Amino acid sequence: MSQADLETVQETQPDVGPSTKRRQHRKRVPGEPRAKVTQMAWSSEEQIALCRAWLDVTEDPASANYQKDKTYWRRITQKFHAILNKPPYRDQDVVSSKWKKMRPVIQSFNQIFHRLSEKNNHLSGASDADLQNMALAEHHGLGGPALPFLTEWTMLRRSSKFLEIMK
C-alpha cells in the first residue's frame, strides 16, 4: 500500500447536545440556607401500630403475596393510620423505612430465642419468660443495645409470616 491509498479520518466525539433529563431538585443558590426537614420521633404506640398494620396486610389471605411493593406499603401505611385513628401524617417511605430498621433487630432476637427454645437446647423446666431473659442477655451480649422492640417482638413472634422471613 502506498501513502496515497491511505485515507486519514479525523477523530471526533459525537455531539451530545443539551441533556433532556430533568433535574430532581432545584439548583441551589449560593448563600441560601438549607431547608431543614423536621423528623418526628416514633413513639412506642406508633411502633406497635406499625407491627399490627404489617401483620394485618401480610396475613391477609386475599392479597398477601400478590401485591406490588408500592401497593403493599400503601396498604400498610393506610392501616397504620387507621389503627392510630389519625389522619395521614407519615408517608409510606417513612413507614417502610422504619419497618426496615425494626425488622432486623426483632429478627435477630427472634432467632436467638428460637435457638434457645429448640427441644435439644431447652433447659428442663425453663419457661418462656426464662428463655426470653436468656435471649435478652445473649442479644445484649452481642454488643448491641438492649432490645428496644420487646413489645413488638411479643406481637410478631408467633406470626407465620414473620417466621417465614426468618428463614
N, CA and C of each residue as an Amber inpcrd file, in Angstrom:
protein
   501
   0.8350000  -1.1860000   0.0000000   0.0000000   0.0000000   0.0000000
   0.8730000   1.2400000   0.0000000   0.4540000   2.1620000  -0.7430000
   1.2070000   3.4120000  -0.8170000   0.5390000   4.4550000   0.0810000
   1.2590000   5.5360000   0.2880000   0.7420000   6.6200000   1.0940000
  -0.5270000   7.2030000   0.4880000  -0.6450000   7.1870000  -0.7930000
  -1.8180000   7.7520000  -1.4610000  -3.0640000   6.9150000  -1.2090000
  -2.8670000   5.5900000  -0.9570000  -4.0070000   4.7110000  -0.7280000
  -4.5910000   4.8580000   0.6880000  -3.8160000   5.3970000   1.5970000
  -4.2910000   5.5540000   2.9750000  -5.1140000   6.8170000   3.1090000
  -6.2090000   6.6980000   3.7720000  -7.0890000   7.8430000   3.9820000
  -7.0110000   8.2480000   5.4450000  -6.9140000   9.4900000   5.7190000
  -6.8520000   9.9680000   7.0840000  -8.2570000  10.3810000   7.5080000
  -8.6780000   9.8360000   8.6670000 -10.0010000  10.1590000   9.2020000
  -9.7960000  10.8780000  10.5230000 -10.3800000  12.0450000  10.6390000
 -10.2580000  12.8360000  11.8620000 -11.1900000  12.2470000  12.9280000
 -10.6530000  12.0800000  14.1640000 -11.4720000  11.5580000  15.2610000
 -12.3040000  12.6920000  15.8440000 -13.5750000  12.4250000  16.0580000
 -14.4620000  13.4190000  16.6700000 -15.3380000  12.7370000  17.7000000
 -15.7520000  13.4850000  18.6640000 -16.6970000  12.9840000  19.6600000
 -18.1000000  13.2810000  19.1600000 -19.0410000  12.3850000  19.4200000
 -20.4070000  12.6630000  18.9790000 -20.9700000  13.8730000  19.7200000
 -21.7510000  14.6650000  19.0220000 -22.3700000  15.8350000  19.6270000
 -23.5560000  15.3730000  20.4750000 -23.3950000  15.4880000  21.7760000
 -24.4170000  15.0090000  22.6950000 -25.5640000  16.0050000  22.7900000
 -25.2570000  17.2600000  22.7840000 -26.2970000  18.2710000  22.8860000
 -26.7580000  18.4270000  24.3190000 -27.6820000  19.3040000  24.5590000
 -28.1650000  19.5080000  25.9330000 -28.9400000  18.2770000  26.4150000
 -28.8010000  18.0150000  27.7040000 -29.4780000  16.8680000  28.3000000
 -30.9830000  17.1100000  28.3710000 -31.7330000  16.0660000  28.0840000
 -33.1920000  16.1720000  28.1840000 -33.6830000  15.6790000  29.5390000
 -32.7550000  15.1520000  30.3580000 -33.1220000  14.6480000  31.6760000
 -33.4040000  15.8150000  32.6190000 -34.5150000  15.7430000  33.3160000
 -34.8980000  16.8130000  34.2370000 -34.1480000  16.6690000  35.5490000
 -33.8500000  17.8070000  36.1560000 -33.2060000  17.7950000  37.4660000
 -34.2250000  17.3080000  38.5060000 -33.7280000  16.5710000  39.4550000
 -34.5900000  16.0630000  40.5090000 -34.7990000  17.0900000  41.6190000
 -33.9970000  18.1250000  41.6120000 -34.1180000  19.1590000  42.6380000
 -33.7770000  20.5010000  42.0070000 -34.1610000  21.5570000  42.6770000
 -33.8590000  22.8650000  42.1070000 -32.4160000  23.2340000  42.4050000
 -31.8670000  24.0810000  41.5700000 -30.4870000  24.4940000  41.7090000
 -30.3370000  25.3310000  42.9760000 -29.3000000  25.0350000  43.7310000
 -29.0660000  25.7460000  44.9920000 -28.4410000  27.1110000  44.7080000
 -28.9630000  28.1090000  45.3650000 -28.4440000  29.4720000  45.2390000
 -27.3750000  29.6510000  46.3140000 -26.1740000  30.1510000  45.9260000
 -25.1220000  30.3420000  46.9390000 -25.5920000  31.2710000  48.0600000
 -25.2760000  30.8990000  49.2840000 -25.6570000  31.7120000  50.4370000
 -27.0390000  31.4230000  50.9780000 -27.8380000  30.6790000  50.2280000
 -29.1920000  30.3640000  50.6810000 -29.1270000  29.2540000  51.7350000
 -29.7820000  29.4510000  52.8660000 -29.7360000  28.3970000  53.8910000
 -30.5050000  27.1690000  53.4230000 -30.0310000  26.0190000  53.8510000
 -30.7000000  24.7680000  53.5020000 -31.9880000  24.6270000  54.2940000
 -32.9870000  24.0920000  53.6270000 -34.2590000  23.8500000  54.3170000
 -34.0770000  22.6510000  55.2330000 -34.4760000  22.8050000  56.4650000
 -34.3360000  21.7090000  57.4280000 -35.6130000  20.8950000  57.4530000
 -35.4350000  19.6020000  57.3740000 -36.5680000  18.6910000  57.4570000
 -36.6900000  18.2530000  58.9040000 -37.8440000  18.4740000  59.4790000
 -38.0440000  18.0660000  60.8610000 -38.5170000  16.6160000  60.8750000
 -37.8290000  15.8290000  61.6510000 -38.1840000  14.4290000  61.7750000
 -38.8800000  14.2170000  63.1030000 -39.9740000  13.4740000  63.0340000
 -40.7010000  13.1640000  64.2590000 -40.2050000  11.8240000  64.7870000
 -39.9030000  11.7760000  66.0630000 -39.5020000  10.5160000  66.6810000
 -40.7120000   9.5780000  66.7240000 -40.4480000   8.2940000  66.6430000
 -41.5120000   7.2930000  66.6900000 -41.8040000   6.9430000  68.1420000
 -43.0630000   6.9880000  68.5120000 -43.4610000   6.5720000  69.8620000
 -43.6270000   5.0540000  69.8690000 -43.6640000   4.4890000  71.0580000
 -43.8540000   3.0350000  71.1310000 -45.2490000   2.6570000  70.6290000
 -46.2360000   3.5450000  70.8240000 -47.5880000   3.3100000  70.3080000
 -47.5580000   3.2060000  68.7720000 -46.7750000   4.0710000  68.1350000
 -46.6650000   4.0350000  66.6710000 -45.9560000   2.7740000  66.1960000
 -44.9090000   2.3720000  66.9050000 -44.1760000   1.1550000  66.5310000
 -45.0700000  -0.0780000  66.6400000 -45.8820000  -0.1330000  67.6690000
 -46.8150000  -1.2460000  67.8400000 -47.8670000  -1.2090000  66.7310000
 -48.3620000  -0.0130000  66.4080000 -49.3390000   0.1290000  65.3170000
 -48.7250000  -0.3080000  63.9870000 -47.4590000   0.0000000  63.7720000
 -46.7790000  -0.4260000  62.5490000 -46.6990000  -1.9500000  62.4790000
 -46.3840000  -2.5840000  63.5820000 -46.3350000  -4.0570000  63.6030000
 -47.7140000  -4.6570000  63.3340000 -48.7320000  -4.0950000  63.9420000
 -50.1000000  -4.5850000  63.7020000 -50.4970000  -4.4040000  62.2500000
 -50.1720000  -3.2430000  61.6850000 -50.5060000  -2.9740000  60.2820000
 -49.7720000  -3.9520000  59.3680000 -48.4920000  -4.1910000  59.6440000
 -47.7100000  -5.1410000  58.8430000 -48.3240000  -6.5400000  58.9170000
 -48.6950000  -6.9610000  60.1350000 -49.3130000  -8.2790000  60.3000000
 -50.6350000  -8.3700000  59.5390000 -51.4780000  -7.3610000  59.6890000
 -52.7910000  -7.3830000  59.0250000 -52.6520000  -7.4780000  57.5060000
 -51.7520000  -6.7020000  56.9430000 -51.6030000  -6.6830000  55.4840000
 -50.9290000  -7.9540000  54.9840000 -49.8840000  -8.4130000  55.6640000
 -49.1740000  -9.6010000  55.1820000 -49.9510000 -10.8880000  55.4240000
 -50.8100000 -10.9060000  56.4220000 -51.5780000 -12.1180000  56.6990000
 -52.9550000 -12.0990000  56.0590000 -53.2410000 -11.1010000  55.2470000
 -54.4960000 -11.0430000  54.5010000 -54.4290000 -12.1050000  53.4060000
 -55.2190000 -13.1930000  53.5100000 -55.0900000 -14.2910000  52.5440000
 -55.4870000 -13.9060000  51.1220000 -56.2810000 -12.8710000  50.9710000
 -56.7350000 -12.4950000  49.6320000 -55.6350000 -11.8420000  48.8020000
 -54.7330000 -11.1170000  49.4570000 -53.7490000 -10.3850000  48.6600000
 -52.3390000 -10.3870000  49.2270000 -52.0770000 -11.1550000  50.2350000
 -50.7920000 -11.0880000  50.9310000 -49.5800000 -11.2080000  50.0130000
 -49.5320000 -12.2090000  49.1710000 -48.3550000 -12.4390000  48.3420000
 -48.5050000 -11.9120000  46.9260000 -49.5790000 -11.2370000  46.6350000
 -49.8530000 -10.8140000  45.2660000 -49.9320000  -9.2960000  45.1430000
 -49.0240000  -8.5990000  45.8350000 -49.0450000  -7.1450000  45.8310000
 -47.7120000  -6.6100000  45.3290000 -47.7750000  -5.5240000  44.6010000
 -46.5470000  -4.8380000  44.2250000 -46.0720000  -4.0470000  45.4320000
 -44.7830000  -3.7170000  45.4180000 -44.1680000  -3.0490000  46.5650000
 -44.8990000  -1.7710000  46.9660000 -45.2220000  -0.9190000  46.0120000
 -45.9010000   0.3530000  46.3440000 -47.2850000   0.1100000  46.9240000
 -48.0060000  -0.8450000  46.3560000 -49.3370000  -1.1780000  46.8650000
 -49.2310000  -1.7340000  48.2780000 -48.2640000  -2.6120000  48.4820000
 -48.0330000  -3.2400000  49.7830000 -47.7960000  -2.1750000  50.8520000
 -46.8800000  -1.2330000  50.6030000 -46.5720000  -0.2210000  51.6070000
 -47.6680000   0.8300000  51.7190000 -48.4000000   1.0770000  50.6510000
 -49.5400000   1.9930000  50.7300000 -50.5910000   1.4100000  51.6640000
 -50.8550000   0.1040000  51.5140000 -51.8510000  -0.5440000  52.3820000
 -51.3920000  -0.5660000  53.8380000 -50.1160000  -0.8440000  54.0680000
 -49.5940000  -0.8480000  55.4390000 -49.7050000   0.5500000  56.0440000
 -49.3600000   1.5740000  55.2620000 -49.4320000   2.9540000  55.7560000
 -50.8740000   3.3440000  56.0770000 -51.8100000   2.9680000  55.2130000
 -53.2220000   3.2690000  55.4740000 -53.6980000   2.5570000  56.7360000
 -53.3310000   1.2980000  56.8760000 -53.7250000   0.5220000  58.0630000
 -53.0950000   1.1220000  59.3280000 -51.8490000   1.5360000  59.2190000
 -51.1350000   2.1640000  60.3310000 -51.8940000   3.3900000  60.8450000
 -52.3050000   4.2610000  59.9250000 -53.0440000   5.4700000  60.3280000
 -54.4390000   5.1170000  60.8580000 -55.0560000   4.0830000  60.2910000
 -56.3780000   3.6620000  60.7690000 -56.2910000   3.1150000  62.1970000
 -55.2530000   2.3460000  62.4850000 -55.0740000   1.8000000  63.8380000
 -54.9060000   2.9260000  64.8490000 -54.1330000   3.9380000  64.4660000
 -53.9140000   5.0730000  65.3630000 -55.0890000   6.0380000  65.3870000
 -56.0300000   5.8580000  64.4290000 -57.1990000   6.7240000  64.3000000
 -56.7830000   8.1890000  64.1350000 -55.8060000   8.3860000  63.2270000
 -55.2950000   9.7370000  62.9530000 -55.2770000   9.9480000  61.4470000
 -55.3850000  11.1920000  61.0120000 -55.2380000  11.4570000  59.5750000
 -53.7920000  11.1600000  59.1590000 -53.5770000  10.8750000  57.8930000
 -52.2090000  10.5410000  57.4510000 -51.2020000  11.6530000  57.7690000
 -50.1440000  11.2840000  58.4790000 -49.0930000  12.2410000  58.8120000
 -47.7040000  11.6660000  58.5580000 -47.6290000  10.3880000  58.2380000
 -46.3630000   9.7590000  57.8430000 -46.5820000   9.1420000  56.4670000
 -45.6650000   9.3970000  55.5480000 -45.8410000   8.8210000  54.2110000
 -45.2760000   7.3980000  54.1650000 -45.5550000   6.6980000  53.0700000
 -45.1940000   5.2840000  53.0160000 -43.6880000   5.0650000  52.9940000
 -42.9010000   6.0190000  52.5090000 -41.4500000   5.8700000  52.5460000
 -40.9400000   5.8760000  53.9870000 -41.5140000   6.7310000  54.8100000
 -41.1150000   6.8120000  56.2190000 -41.5270000   5.5300000  56.9420000
 -42.7320000   5.0610000  56.6580000 -43.2400000   3.8500000  57.3150000
 -42.4010000   2.6360000  56.9080000 -42.1210000   2.4850000  55.6220000
 -41.3310000   1.3310000  55.1830000 -39.8990000   1.4200000  55.7080000
 -39.3580000   2.6220000  55.7730000 -38.0080000   2.8060000  56.2950000
 -37.9360000   2.4000000  57.7660000 -38.9330000   2.7930000  58.5390000
 -38.9570000   2.4230000  59.9620000 -39.0520000   0.9100000  60.1190000
 -39.9130000   0.2730000  59.3090000 -40.0590000  -1.1800000  59.3930000
 -38.7430000  -1.8680000  59.0300000 -38.0510000  -1.3420000  58.0240000
 -36.7930000  -1.9480000  57.5770000 -35.6780000  -1.7640000  58.6010000
 -35.8440000  -0.8240000  59.5240000 -34.8890000  -0.6720000  60.6260000
 -35.2670000  -1.5700000  61.8070000 -36.5700000  -1.7210000  62.0440000
 -37.0390000  -2.5340000  63.1740000 -36.8680000  -4.0250000  62.9210000
 -37.2430000  -4.4630000  61.7150000 -37.3090000  -5.8940000  61.4060000
 -36.0140000  -6.6620000  61.6880000 -34.8320000  -6.1950000  61.2570000
 -33.6250000  -6.9850000  61.5170000 -33.3080000  -7.1380000  63.0000000
 -33.5970000  -6.1170000  63.7900000 -33.3430000  -6.1890000  65.2340000
 -34.2670000  -7.2260000  65.8640000 -35.5470000  -7.1660000  65.4910000
 -36.5270000  -8.1180000  66.0280000 -36.1940000  -9.5270000  65.5440000
 -35.8080000  -9.6540000  64.2850000 -35.4650000 -10.9670000  63.7270000
 -34.2710000 -11.5890000  64.4290000 -33.2320000 -10.7930000  64.6710000
 -32.0400000 -11.3590000  65.3140000 -32.3730000 -11.8580000  66.7160000
 -33.1930000 -11.1000000  67.4400000 -33.6120000 -11.5570000  68.7660000
 -34.4680000 -12.8120000  68.6560000 -35.3520000 -12.8430000  67.6690000
 -36.2220000 -13.9970000  67.4810000 -35.4140000 -15.2610000  67.1710000
 -34.3570000 -15.1070000  66.3970000 -33.5020000 -16.2580000  66.0800000
 -32.8120000 -16.7850000  67.3290000 -32.3410000 -15.8830000  68.1770000
 -31.7200000 -16.2960000  69.4410000 -32.7430000 -17.0250000  70.2960000
 -33.9340000 -16.4690000  70.4180000 -34.9840000 -17.0760000  71.2390000
 -35.3290000 -18.4790000  70.7170000 -35.4970000 -18.6150000  69.3950000
 -35.8540000 -19.9260000  68.8310000 -34.7270000 -20.9390000  68.9860000
 -33.4920000 -20.4910000  68.8640000 -32.3720000 -21.4130000  69.0580000
 -32.3460000 -21.9150000  70.4980000 -32.6070000 -21.0300000  71.4480000
 -32.6180000 -21.4320000  72.8570000 -33.8170000 -22.3090000  73.1930000
 -34.9010000 -22.1560000  72.4610000 -36.1150000 -22.9100000  72.7920000
 -36.2380000 -24.2320000  72.0400000 -35.2870000 -24.5380000  71.1550000
 -35.3600000 -25.8230000  70.4530000 -35.2950000 -26.9540000  71.4680000
 -35.8930000 -28.0760000  71.1140000 -36.0240000 -29.1870000  72.0590000
 -34.6910000 -29.6450000  72.6310000 -33.6610000 -29.7470000  71.7930000
 -32.3850000 -30.2550000  72.3020000 -31.6500000 -29.2230000  73.1540000
 -31.9950000 -27.9620000  73.0690000 -31.3530000 -26.9320000  73.8860000
 -32.2350000 -26.4730000  75.0380000 -33.4980000 -26.8880000  75.0280000
 -34.4560000 -26.4120000  76.0270000 -34.0740000 -26.9580000  77.4000000
 -33.8080000 -26.0710000  78.3190000 -33.4830000 -26.4940000  79.6760000
 -34.7370000 -27.0250000  80.3550000 -34.5770000 -28.0840000  81.0960000
 -35.7070000 -28.6930000  81.7740000 -36.3320000 -27.6860000  82.7340000
 -37.6310000 -27.4960000  82.5890000 -38.3680000 -26.6130000  83.4770000
 -38.2620000 -25.1400000  83.1440000 -37.5840000 -24.7930000  82.0650000
 -37.4450000 -23.3760000  81.7040000 -38.7400000 -22.8890000  81.0580000
 -39.2600000 -21.7800000  81.5440000 -40.4840000 -21.2010000  80.9920000
 -40.1150000 -20.2750000  79.8390000 -41.1450000 -19.7890000  79.1340000
 -40.9050000 -18.8150000  78.0680000 -40.2510000 -17.5510000  78.6240000
 -40.6460000 -17.1730000  79.8400000 -40.0480000 -15.9870000  80.4650000
 -38.5540000 -16.2090000  80.7290000 -38.2000000 -17.4320000  81.1760000
 -36.7840000 -17.7520000  81.4010000 -36.0150000 -17.7060000  80.0860000
 -36.5910000 -18.2990000  79.0510000 -35.9450000 -18.2900000  77.7360000
 -35.8190000 -16.8680000  77.2000000 -36.8540000 -16.0660000  77.4170000
 -36.8210000 -14.6730000  76.9590000 -35.7000000 -13.9170000  77.6630000
 -35.5480000 -14.1280000  78.9840000 -34.4770000 -13.4580000  79.7280000
 -33.1000000 -13.9150000  79.2570000 -32.9370000 -15.2160000  78.9660000
 -31.6590000 -15.7100000  78.4430000 -31.3770000 -15.1190000  77.0630000
 -32.4130000 -15.0380000  76.2240000 -32.2470000 -14.4670000  74.8890000
 -31.9120000 -12.9810000  74.9720000 -32.5520000 -12.2670000  75.9040000
 -32.2440000 -10.8430000  76.0930000 -30.7880000 -10.6540000  76.5190000
 -30.3330000 -11.5190000  77.4370000 -28.9450000 -11.4220000  77.8960000
 -27.9780000 -11.7110000  76.7520000 -28.2760000 -12.7260000  75.9400000
 -27.4030000 -13.0580000  74.8110000 -27.4390000 -11.9480000  73.7610000
 -28.6110000 -11.4200000  73.4840000 -28.7370000 -10.3390000  72.4990000
 -27.9510000  -9.1110000  72.9550000 -28.0420000  -8.7960000  74.2260000
 -27.3100000  -7.6510000  74.7740000 -25.8090000  -7.9320000  74.7690000
 -25.4320000  -9.1900000  74.9660000 -24.0260000  -9.5860000  74.9740000
 -23.3690000  -9.5220000  73.6130000 -24.1620000  -9.4520000  72.5500000
 -23.6060000  -9.3600000  71.2010000 -23.0650000  -7.9650000  70.9000000
 -23.1290000  -7.0830000  71.8630000 -22.6090000  -5.7420000  71.6670000
 -23.6700000  -4.7310000  71.3000000 -24.8660000  -5.1980000  71.0700000
 -25.9480000  -4.2800000  70.7190000 -26.6020000  -3.7140000  71.9590000
 -27.4470000  -2.7420000  71.7680000 -28.1750000  -2.1940000  72.9150000
 -29.2390000  -3.1980000  73.3710000 -29.8240000  -2.9020000  74.5120000
 -30.9330000  -3.7300000  74.9730000 -32.0160000  -3.6960000  73.8940000
 -32.7880000  -4.7630000  73.8090000 -33.7930000  -4.8680000  72.7490000
 -34.8400000  -3.7630000  72.9070000 -34.9000000  -2.8220000  71.9540000
 -35.8610000  -1.7290000  72.0770000 -37.2710000  -2.1130000  71.6260000
 -37.4170000  -3.2960000  71.0350000 -38.7050000  -3.6730000  70.4420000
 -39.2690000  -4.9510000  71.0760000 -39.1620000  -5.0850000  72.3790000
 -39.6280000  -6.3030000  73.0400000 -41.1400000  -6.4740000  72.9080000
 -41.8920000  -5.4100000  73.0870000 -43.3550000  -5.4910000  72.9470000
 -43.7210000  -5.8860000  71.5220000 -43.0250000  -5.2990000  70.5520000
 -43.2860000  -5.6030000  69.1480000 -42.9350000  -7.0610000  68.8440000
 -41.8280000  -7.5480000  69.4270000 -41.4320000  -8.9440000  69.2190000
 -42.4910000  -9.9040000  69.7640000 -43.0420000  -9.5990000  70.9500000
 -44.0630000 -10.4930000  71.5110000 -45.2910000 -10.5610000  70.6090000
 -45.5700000  -9.4670000  69.9020000 -46.7020000  -9.4510000  68.9780000
 -46.3930000 -10.2630000  67.7130000 -45.1650000 -10.1790000  67.2320000
 -44.7980000 -10.7840000  65.9520000 -44.3000000 -12.2260000  66.0560000
 -43.8480000 -12.6460000  67.2010000 -43.1040000 -13.9040000  67.3170000
 -43.8730000 -15.1420000  66.8710000 -45.1600000 -15.1490000  67.0010000
 -45.9330000 -16.3330000  66.6090000 -46.5490000 -16.2190000  65.2170000
 -46.3280000 -15.1250000  64.5570000 -46.8750000 -14.9250000  63.2170000
 -46.1690000 -15.8200000  62.2070000 -46.9550000 -16.5310000  61.4080000
 -46.3580000 -17.4040000  60.3990000 -45.5790000 -16.6010000  59.3690000
 -46.0420000 -15.4090000  59.0360000 -45.3400000 -14.5700000  58.0610000
 -44.0110000 -14.0780000  58.6120000 -43.9510000 -13.7810000  59.8930000
 -42.6890000 -13.3350000  60.4680000 -41.6970000 -14.4880000  60.5340000
 -42.1910000 -15.6810000  60.7940000 -41.3000000 -16.8340000  60.8160000
 -40.7790000 -17.1540000  59.4180000 -41.5860000 -16.8810000  58.3770000
 -41.1600000 -17.1280000  57.0020000 -39.9900000 -16.2540000  56.6230000
 -40.0040000 -14.9910000  57.0000000 -38.9080000 -14.0990000  56.6140000
 -37.6580000 -14.3600000  57.4360000 -37.7790000 -15.1320000  58.5160000
 -36.6220000 -15.5080000  59.3120000 -35.7800000 -16.5480000  58.5810000
 -36.4050000 -17.3710000  57.7670000 -35.7000000 -18.4850000  57.1360000
 -34.7820000 -18.0240000  56.0500000
